[in-house]
Amino acid sequence: MYKSQFVGLDGKPCDTRCMLCDCTFVLPTNETDFLTHLFKTHRLVIADVWKIASLRSYVHYWSLKFKEAPLTTYCSTLLMDCKPDGEASKNEHYFLLSDCLLEDKTLRGEIHQAKLEWTLAQQDAERADTSFKRGCIFCRTEICGSRAAYIKHLYQKHNFYIGKPENLVFVDELLDKIQNNIESLVCIYCEGTFKDRTVLKEHMRKKFHKCINPQNKAYDKFYIINYLEPERTWQQQTNSKTNPNVEGGSSDNEDEESSWSDWNDDSIKIICLFCNYSNNEFTCILRHMKEAHSFHFEETVKDLTFYQKVKVVNYIKRQIQLQRCIFCETESDNILEHMKDQQHCKIAAQKVWDQPEYYFPMSENDSFLYNLDATSNSDEESDIENLTEAMFNL
């Protein structure tokens, strides 16, 4: 084989000459036009093109071979009752180039292996690079040293999921793509466009769109898993029951969006507003607060807007942290006992907690806040405009 002569492994668009004539096409950008040309002009069909790791390398190899021998030497001949333009005609000859031919199968395997080795070398270079420096997409923090540190920052500080560092490659290009979307006010997951940055961020938070859509093939090149098995796509890998290489490898009946956004095997814990009790299920937290602290959260906030609910949560957490009663603001070394004895497990008057200072969470990535019902009884967009950039650290 001509493994040392493989071209186009980097996937960058480049002019490529047809294997049977002097016409040129930009591959992989104009792949469809190229394949259409092969069919209409040369009556040649390449089987399972999507399995070929580098179409440019594949075309380059067969360009050399077709100079040595005619199509019939390597291709299967098919008879069809129509011309390429669809006009009826008996016994028209067409040619199929596929991996049924051992040479073609071997070629595809070697291209795949060469592409994998080249990609892993790129990944190793990125992981060994300690000169990385980039400002965060969402805040003003500048991360220096490694791409893994940057990816960790996105997850820990902004709850933004793009994958585990060891599963990623071409990270700079991926981050550029994400940043361009954000700056263009486009959602990363659903690609909807929004009127301003604040509305976009609220959409991504409420809809849990702080992750990449595994069905979007534009992101395939950034995940090593897509280079390992040429027979399977990223989406097939994501839907597999157990796959250690992809976040979200899970049972088929799990929600695809939530499974893909898992950073690791440990689910994000939701913590009680009054004590250290935690649970993965928000309903369990609400039941605990009702039974252990006599606090009926749903009843308390049922007539509030979304951002008023946010203020209530942040107010309660601040009061408990300061050992102050959430109703009378009395300070005590055992504030929970005071609230229970005085039946003060209820919030104070609205003027006490409905203040701008309570837009700000008491801790980073407060999972309780992410589970609040986004439904409100007032114009949320006017509420959103009152929300500062610091809220939720996004």
C-alpha positions in Angstrom: 0.0 0.0 0.0 0.9 3.7 -0.1 0.5 4.4 3.6 3.3 7.0 3.6 1.6 8.9 0.8 -1.8 9.3 2.4 -3.0 12.9 2.1 -5.8 14.9 3.7 -5.6 13.2 7.1 -6.0 16.7 8.8 -9.4 17.0 7.2 -8.7 20.5 5.9 -10.5 21.4 2.7 -8.3 21.2 -0.4 -8.6 21.0 -4.1 -8.7 17.3 -5.2 -8.6 16.0 -8.8 -11.2 13.5 -9.9 -9.7 10.0 -10.1 -10.9 9.7 -13.7 -10.6 13.2 -15.2 -9.1 16.6 -14.7 -12.1 18.1 -12.8 -11.3 19.3 -9.3 -13.4 19.5 -6.2 -12.7 20.9 -2.7 -12.8 17.9 -0.4 -14.3 17.3 2.0 -16.4 20.5 1.7 -17.9 19.6 -1.7 -18.1 15.8 -1.2 -21.7 15.6 -2.5 -20.8 17.4 -5.7 -17.8 15.2 -6.2 -19.8 12.0 -5.8 -22.6 13.3 -8.1 -19.9 14.0 -10.7 -18.6 10.5 -10.4 -22.0 9.0 -11.0 -23.3 11.3 -13.8 -20.0 11.6 -15.7 -18.2 8.3 -15.0 -21.1 6.1 -13.8 -19.0 5.2 -10.8 -20.4 4.8 -7.3 -18.2 4.5 -4.2 -19.9 2.3 -1.6 -20.1 3.4 2.1 -18.3 6.7 1.6 -19.1 7.6 5.3 -16.8 4.8 6.5 -13.7 6.2 4.7 -11.6 8.1 7.1 -10.1 10.4 4.5 -11.8 10.6 1.1 -8.9 12.6 -0.3 -6.4 9.8 0.6 -8.8 7.3 -0.9 -9.2 9.3 -4.2 -5.5 9.8 -4.4 -4.8 6.1 -4.2 -7.3 5.1 -6.8 -6.2 7.9 -9.2 -2.9 6.1 -9.4 -4.4 2.7 -9.8 -6.9 3.7 -12.5 -3.9 5.0 -14.6 -2.6 1.5 -14.6 -5.7 -0.4 -15.4 -9.4 0.2 -16.4 -12.3 0.5 -14.0 -13.4 -3.1 -14.7 -10.2 -4.4 -13.2 -11.2 -3.2 -9.7 -15.0 -2.4 -9.9 -18.1 -4.5 -9.9 -20.2 -3.9 -13.0 -23.9 -3.3 -12.6 -26.7 -3.2 -15.2 -29.5 -0.7 -14.8 -32.4 0.3 -17.0 -31.8 4.0 -17.0 -29.2 6.6 -17.8 -27.6 8.8 -15.1 -30.1 11.6 -15.8 -33.0 9.2 -15.2 -33.9 8.6 -18.9 -35.1 5.0 -19.5 -32.6 2.9 -21.3 -31.9 -0.9 -21.2 -28.7 -2.5 -19.8 -26.8 0.7 -19.0 -23.4 -0.1 -17.4 -22.4 1.3 -14.0 -19.4 0.6 -11.8 -19.3 0.0 -8.0 -16.0 0.5 -6.1 -16.4 -1.2 -2.7 -14.6 -3.1 0.1 -15.8 -6.3 -1.5 -12.5 -6.0 -3.3 -9.7 -7.1 -0.9 -7.4 -4.3 -2.0 -10.1 -1.7 -1.4 -10.9 -3.1 2.1 -7.2 -3.1 3.0 -6.9 0.5 1.7 -9.8 1.7 3.9 -8.3 -0.1 6.9 -4.9 1.5 6.4 -6.4 5.0 5.9 -8.4 4.5 9.1 -5.3 3.4 11.0 -3.2 6.3 9.7 -6.0 8.8 10.5 -6.2 7.4 14.1 -2.5 7.5 14.6 -2.3 11.1 13.3 -5.2 12.2 15.5 -3.7 10.6 18.6 -0.4 12.3 17.9 -2.3 15.6 17.7 -4.0 14.9 21.0 -0.7 14.0 22.7 0.8 17.2 21.5 -2.2 19.2 22.9 -2.0 17.4 26.3 1.7 17.9 26.6 1.5 21.6 25.7 2.0 23.8 28.8 1.9 27.1 27.0 -1.8 27.2 26.6 -3.5 30.5 27.5 -7.0 31.5 26.8 -9.7 33.7 28.4 -12.9 32.0 29.6 -15.8 32.1 27.1 -18.2 33.1 29.9 -16.2 35.2 32.4 -13.0 37.2 32.5 -10.8 34.5 34.0 -7.7 33.7 32.0 -6.6 30.0 32.2 -3.0 29.2 31.7 -1.0 26.0 31.5 -3.2 23.2 30.0 -6.4 22.7 28.0 -7.6 20.2 30.6 -7.6 23.1 33.2 -9.7 25.2 30.9 -12.2 22.4 30.3 -12.3 21.8 34.1 -13.0 25.5 34.6 -15.9 25.5 32.2 -17.4 22.5 34.0 -16.8 23.5 37.7 -17.5 27.2 37.4 -20.1 27.4 34.7 -21.7 23.9 34.6 -20.8 23.8 30.9 -20.2 20.3 29.6 -18.1 19.5 26.5 -16.5 16.2 27.6 -13.6 14.7 29.5 -10.2 16.1 28.4 -8.9 12.7 27.6 -11.7 12.2 25.1 -11.1 15.5 23.2 -8.9 16.5 20.4 -8.5 19.7 18.3 -9.6 21.5 21.5 -8.7 25.0 20.3 -10.9 24.6 17.3 -13.7 23.3 19.4 -13.5 26.2 21.8 -13.4 28.6 18.9 -16.5 27.1 17.5 -18.3 27.3 20.8 -17.2 30.9 21.4 -18.3 32.0 17.9 -21.7 30.6 18.7 -22.0 32.4 22.0 -20.8 35.7 20.5 -23.3 35.2 17.7 -26.1 34.6 20.3 -26.6 31.0 19.2 -27.4 28.2 21.6 -24.7 25.5 21.6 -27.2 22.6 21.8 -30.3 23.6 19.8 -28.6 26.4 17.7 -31.5 28.7 18.3 -30.7 32.4 18.0 -31.6 34.9 20.8 -31.9 38.7 21.1 -29.1 39.2 23.6 -26.6 37.4 25.7 -28.6 37.4 28.9 -31.6 35.8 27.2 -29.3 33.2 25.6 -27.7 32.3 28.9 -31.1 31.9 30.6 -32.3 29.7 27.8 -29.3 27.5 28.0 -29.6 27.2 31.8 -33.4 26.5 31.9 -33.4 24.1 29.0 -30.2 22.3 30.2 -28.5 23.2 26.9 -25.1 23.8 28.5 -23.7 20.9 26.5 -23.0 19.8 23.0 -25.7 18.0 21.0 -24.3 14.5 20.2 -26.5 14.4 17.1 -24.8 17.3 15.5 -22.1 15.8 13.2 -20.3 19.1 13.1 -18.7 18.2 16.5 -17.7 14.6 15.5 -14.1 15.5 14.7 -13.4 16.7 18.3 -14.1 13.4 20.0 -11.5 10.6 19.9 -14.3 8.0 20.0 -15.2 8.8 16.4 -11.7 7.7 15.2 -11.7 4.3 16.9 -14.4 2.4 15.1 -15.1 3.3 11.5 -18.3 1.2 11.5 -20.0 3.4 14.1 -21.0 7.0 14.4 -20.8 9.3 17.4 -24.6 9.0 18.0 -24.4 5.2 17.9 -21.6 5.3 20.5 -23.5 7.7 22.7 -26.6 5.5 22.6 -24.7 2.3 23.5 -25.5 0.8 26.9 -22.1 1.2 28.5 -19.3 3.1 26.8 -16.4 4.4 29.0 -15.1 6.6 26.2 -18.2 8.9 25.9 -20.0 10.8 28.6 -23.6 9.6 28.5 -23.0 6.0 27.4 -26.2 4.6 29.0 -29.3 2.5 28.6 -31.5 3.3 25.6 -34.4 4.3 27.7 -32.5 7.1 29.5 -33.0 10.6 28.4 -30.3 11.3 25.8 -29.7 15.0 26.7 -29.3 14.4 30.4 -27.1 11.3 29.9 -24.7 13.1 27.5 -24.3 16.0 29.9 -23.0 13.8 32.7 -19.4 14.8 33.5 -18.7 11.6 35.4 -20.4 8.7 37.1 -21.4 10.8 40.2 -24.7 12.6 39.8 -24.8 16.2 41.0 -26.1 16.3 44.5 -28.9 18.7 45.6 -28.4 20.0 49.1 -31.2 20.9 51.6 -31.6 24.6 52.3 -31.3 24.1 56.1 -28.9 21.2 56.7 -26.3 19.0 54.9 -28.8 16.4 53.7 -28.3 15.8 50.0 -30.0 13.7 47.3 -30.0 13.4 43.5 -33.7 13.9 43.3 -35.3 17.3 43.9 -38.6 15.8 45.0 -36.7 14.0 47.8 -35.1 17.2 49.0 -38.6 18.9 49.1 -40.0 16.0 51.0 -37.1 16.1 53.5 -37.5 19.8 54.1 -41.2 19.3 54.7 -40.7 16.3 57.1 -37.5 17.3 58.9 -37.8 21.1 59.0 -41.6 21.7 58.5 -40.9 23.9 55.6 -43.3 23.6 52.6 -41.2 25.0 49.8 -43.6 24.5 47.0 -46.4 26.1 48.9 -44.2 29.0 49.9 -43.1 29.9 46.4 -46.2 28.9 44.4 -47.2 32.5 43.5 -43.7 33.9 43.0 -41.9 34.6 39.7 -38.9 32.6 38.9 -36.4 35.2 40.1 -38.3 35.8 43.3 -37.9 32.1 44.0 -34.2 32.5 43.4 -34.1 35.3 45.9 -36.0 33.2 48.5 -33.5 30.3 48.1 -30.5 32.6 48.4 -32.1 34.5 51.3 -32.7 31.3 53.3 -29.2 30.0 52.6 -27.6 33.2 53.7 -29.7 33.4 56.9 -28.9 29.8 57.9 -25.2 30.4 57.2 -25.3 33.5 59.5 -27.3 31.5 62.1 -30.3 33.8 61.7 -34.0 32.9 61.8 -35.5 33.1 58.3 -38.7 34.7 59.8 -37.7 36.9 62.7 -34.0 37.3 62.0 -33.1 36.4 65.5 -29.5 35.1 65.9 -28.9 31.8 67.7 -26.2 29.2 68.1 -28.8 26.6 67.3 -31.0 28.4 64.8 -32.8 25.3 63.6 -34.0 24.5 67.1 -35.1 28.1 67.5 -37.1 28.0 64.3 -38.7 24.7 65.3 -39.7 25.8 68.8 -41.0 29.2 67.6 -42.7 27.7 64.5 -40.7 30.1 62.4 -40.1 27.6 59.5 -41.5 30.2 57.1 -40.0 33.1 55.2 -40.3 36.7 56.4 -42.3 39.5 54.7 -41.5 40.0 51.0 -39.8 43.3 51.6 -37.1 41.5 53.6 -36.0 39.0 51.0 -37.1 40.6 47.7 -33.8 42.5 47.4 -31.3 42.7 44.5 -28.5 41.3 46.8 -30.3 37.9 46.8 -29.9 37.4 43.1 -26.4 36.1 44.0 -26.1 32.5 45.1 -24.3 31.6 48.3 -22.1 29.0 46.6 -20.8 28.2 43.1 -23.0 26.0 41.0 -25.9 25.8 43.4 -27.7 22.6 42.2 -30.9 23.6 44.2 -31.3 26.7 42.0 -31.0 24.6 38.8 -34.1 22.7 39.8 -36.4 25.7 40.3 -39.5 25.8 38.2 -39.0 28.3 35.4 -42.8 29.0 35.1 -43.8 32.4 36.5 -46.8 34.7 36.6 -45.1 37.8 35.3 -43.0 39.0 32.4 -39.8 37.0 32.9 -37.9 39.1 30.3 -38.2 42.2 32.4 -36.9 40.1 35.4 -34.0 38.8 33.3 -32.9 42.3 32.4 -32.5 43.0 36.2 -30.3 39.9 36.6 -26.5 40.7 36.6 -23.8 38.9 34.7 -22.5 37.4 38.0 -25.6 35.3 38.6 -25.0 31.6 38.2 -21.5 32.4 37.2 -22.3 32.0 33.5 
